[in-house]
Amino acid sequence: MRIVVRLDVMLARRKVSSKDLAARVGITEANLSLLKRGHVKGVRFETLARICRELDCQPGDLLEYEDDGPGDR
């Protein structure tokens, strides 16, 4: 099981660049890039809320749970 980050999809839908979003949310482009690629162990709710506000979306639009199958339990 894993959480998949779909931030890149929402950025494309909203036609917002990573650079612009990072500036508006108040995080570095490097940290946003790590989040986009799913290379983080966690994200602060405050940061997630700011991203959702800027992209006019819900957390569920950005994060998705995937079950790898019966052997993953």
Rosetta silent file (secondary structure, phi, psi, omega in degrees, C-alpha in Angstrom):
SEQUENCE: MRIVVRLDVMLARRKVSSKDLAARVGITEANLSLLKRGHVKGVRFETLARICRELDCQPGDLLEYEDDGPGDR
SCORE:     score description
SCORE:     0.000 S_00000001
   1 L     0.000  148.299 -179.281    0.000    0.000    0.000 S_00000001
   2 E  -160.357  161.110  174.347    1.120    3.497   -0.705 S_00000001
   3 E  -102.648  126.096 -179.509   -0.020    7.062   -1.080 S_00000001
   4 E  -104.096  131.542  179.899    0.401    8.457   -4.590 S_00000001
   5 E   -92.315  124.180 -179.030    0.773   12.217   -5.049 S_00000001
   6 L  -109.164   29.072 -178.171   -1.224   13.597   -7.989 S_00000001
   7 H   -61.072  -38.647 -179.317   -0.051   17.185   -7.636 S_00000001
   8 H   -61.379  -35.985  178.650    1.343   17.264  -11.172 S_00000001
   9 H   -65.236  -45.442 -178.603   -2.098   16.406  -12.573 S_00000001
  10 H   -67.796  -36.313  176.392   -3.781   19.239  -10.654 S_00000001
  11 H   -61.331  -42.418  179.492   -1.069   21.705  -11.691 S_00000001
  12 H   -66.275  -42.668  179.582   -1.700   20.823  -15.331 S_00000001
  13 H   -61.613  -38.888 -177.158   -5.487   21.095  -14.927 S_00000001
  14 H   -89.395   -4.427 -179.084   -5.175   24.514  -13.315 S_00000001
  15 L    55.256   48.762  179.382   -2.427   25.623  -15.722 S_00000001
  16 L  -118.182  135.675  177.847   -0.187   26.666  -12.830 S_00000001
  17 L   -82.330  155.184  176.760    3.583   26.236  -12.865 S_00000001
  18 H   -59.656  -39.517 -179.500    5.422   24.631   -9.983 S_00000001
  19 H   -61.189  -46.410  179.728    7.450   27.813   -9.600 S_00000001
  20 H   -64.827  -43.923 -179.653    4.321   29.966   -9.230 S_00000001
  21 H   -62.576  -45.084 -179.989    2.663   27.551   -6.813 S_00000001
  22 H   -57.715  -43.406 -179.852    5.761   27.316   -4.634 S_00000001
  23 H   -65.487  -42.030 -177.658    5.940   31.099   -4.396 S_00000001
  24 H   -71.968  -29.996 -179.102    2.240   31.463   -3.576 S_00000001
  25 H   -86.012  -26.724  179.554    2.317   28.676   -0.974 S_00000001
  26 L    90.818   32.477  174.537    5.574   29.810    0.619 S_00000001
  27 L  -125.788  165.458 -179.263    7.735   26.725    0.085 S_00000001
  28 L   -76.637  154.898  175.712   10.830   26.195   -1.999 S_00000001
  29 H   -60.902  -34.873  179.608   10.619   24.866   -5.535 S_00000001
  30 H   -63.863  -44.182  179.478   12.876   22.006   -4.426 S_00000001
  31 H   -67.388  -37.631  177.101   10.464   20.967   -1.669 S_00000001
  32 H   -65.102  -38.924  177.826    7.494   21.216   -4.017 S_00000001
  33 H   -62.624  -43.257  177.439    9.351   19.060   -6.522 S_00000001
  34 H   -61.578  -41.611  178.450   10.025   16.432   -3.866 S_00000001
  35 H   -64.508  -45.159  179.474    6.351   16.448   -2.915 S_00000001
  36 H   -56.746  -38.679 -177.659    5.272   16.168   -6.565 S_00000001
  37 L   -86.645   -1.637  178.856    7.447   13.110   -7.040 S_00000001
  38 L    75.615   22.455 -177.548    6.273   11.511   -3.804 S_00000001
  39 L   -98.559   37.744  176.626    9.742   11.639   -2.272 S_00000001
  40 L  -127.028  153.562  178.436    8.617   12.935    1.113 S_00000001
  41 L   -90.147  -15.227  179.717    7.677   11.075    4.270 S_00000001
  42 L  -169.057  167.460  176.589    5.038   13.600    5.234 S_00000001
  43 L  -140.911  137.502  178.999    3.467   16.941    4.532 S_00000001
  44 L   -69.126  141.748  177.954    2.211   19.473    7.040 S_00000001
  45 H   -59.160  -35.296  179.148   -1.528   20.007    7.012 S_00000001
  46 H   -62.155  -42.717  178.644   -0.899   23.754    6.810 S_00000001
  47 H   -66.759  -44.032  178.540    1.123   23.290    3.607 S_00000001
  48 H   -60.511  -42.180  179.090   -1.485   20.927    2.166 S_00000001
  49 H   -63.630  -41.044  178.722   -4.228   23.442    2.989 S_00000001
  50 H   -64.600  -41.573  178.086   -2.319   26.258    1.272 S_00000001
  51 H   -62.191  -45.453  179.818   -1.803   24.131   -1.841 S_00000001
  52 H   -62.653  -39.459  178.785   -5.505   23.241   -1.896 S_00000001
  53 H   -62.920  -46.411 -177.336   -6.475   26.899   -1.482 S_00000001
  54 H   -68.383  -32.812 -178.308   -4.223   27.992   -4.353 S_00000001
  55 H   -97.472    0.305 -179.189   -5.345   25.186   -6.673 S_00000001
  56 L    51.138   59.021 -178.529   -9.009   25.334   -5.577 S_00000001
  57 L  -144.419  178.715  177.460   -9.112   21.620   -4.828 S_00000001
  58 L  -106.606  156.662  177.704   -9.516   19.097   -2.029 S_00000001
  59 H   -54.212  -34.358  179.131   -6.720   16.995   -0.445 S_00000001
  60 H   -66.815  -18.538  174.984   -8.254   13.933   -2.095 S_00000001
  61 H   -75.781  -19.972 -175.606   -7.593   15.521   -5.490 S_00000001
  62 H  -104.399  -27.225 -175.135   -3.874   15.519   -4.675 S_00000001
  63 E  -122.882  136.321 -178.825   -3.404   12.292   -2.707 S_00000001
  64 E  -136.123  136.005  177.296   -4.550    8.805   -3.622 S_00000001
  65 E   -89.884  131.665  175.578   -4.262    5.512   -1.746 S_00000001
  66 E  -122.169  128.951  176.282   -3.195    2.478   -3.771 S_00000001
  67 L   -94.595  121.623 -177.034   -3.416   -1.055   -2.442 S_00000001
  68 L   -76.493   -9.295  178.163   -0.659   -3.197   -3.936 S_00000001
  69 L   127.889 -177.983 -174.717   -2.611   -6.377   -3.363 S_00000001
  70 H   -64.010  -27.390 -178.616   -3.139   -9.125   -0.761 S_00000001
  71 H   -75.750   -8.036 -176.227    0.580   -9.658   -0.122 S_00000001
  72 H   -89.397   -4.422 -175.443    1.005   -6.100    1.115 S_00000001
  73 L   -89.093    0.000    0.000   -0.995   -6.528    4.306 S_00000001
